[in-house]
């Protein structure tokens, strides 16, 4: 039987590199990363030809404009990649008769809820990044019904730039770090996201069940503040002789940024567990895996 081709938008992103690694462990699929110059998501007119030439059996829409603060000053670029491109990708998938899996974000919520957000909670993004990602969700859903939109949060991995790498780097030069303690969420390993995507992909290709389509939350189990996350990173680092620092818990007001962040990014992931059988690991366990890899 021929291997199925999962074409993934992007080449350098944490999730793309994780998919290449995890997909490479399977003989029945081929992960095909597609990024610039072959695929430029800011070039709406070129998306269709690039994707169709790659002959996908399924598309993973993983690439995005993720510079949250820069998006406040560069709205046109964020909108082109995050809001417009997903619609173009969806139209290609619909024309080819294949499923598309699209990565979205906790930033579609404003963070004012006290408990975890479900897929049915009202969306109300606080900034350009969240608004552009929400518009992308809607554009994709309008273009094709054969989709799974996966909202995730606080992504880290052995690849690219992320919070874990930043903390370990800063701990190499400082004894104490101020880390925000009044924002909470679900730290999520991109390696776990890749595993979840592969399971969702298998389900979408195997069954036409409408319950497998739509919007799903998919983040690590267990909540933390950024300060909690940093403390865990340093505790793990110390066990293998890596860099460590003391954490001073600070407020968001002590660390102002151009884009406002949700105070609560917790996601309720029960739906994806029920429908797709995807149960993400506890974030503290996954963090140990990533920290050990980075310091090996």
Secondary structure, 3 states (H helix, E strand, C coil): CCCEEEEEEECCCHHHHHHHHHHCCCCCEEEEEECCCCCCCCCHHHHHHHHHHCCCCEEEECCCCCCHHHHCCCHHHHHHHHHHHHHHHHHHHHHHCCEEEEEEEHHHCCCCCCCCECCCCCCCCCCHHHHHHHHHHHHHHHHCCCEEEEEECCEECCCCCCHHHHHHHHHCCCCEEEEECCCEECCEEHHHHHHHHHHHHHHHHHCCCHHHCEEEECCCECCEEHHHHHHHHHHHHHHCCCCCCEEEEECHHHCCCCCCCCCECCECCHHHHHHHCCCCCEHHHHHHHHHHHHHC
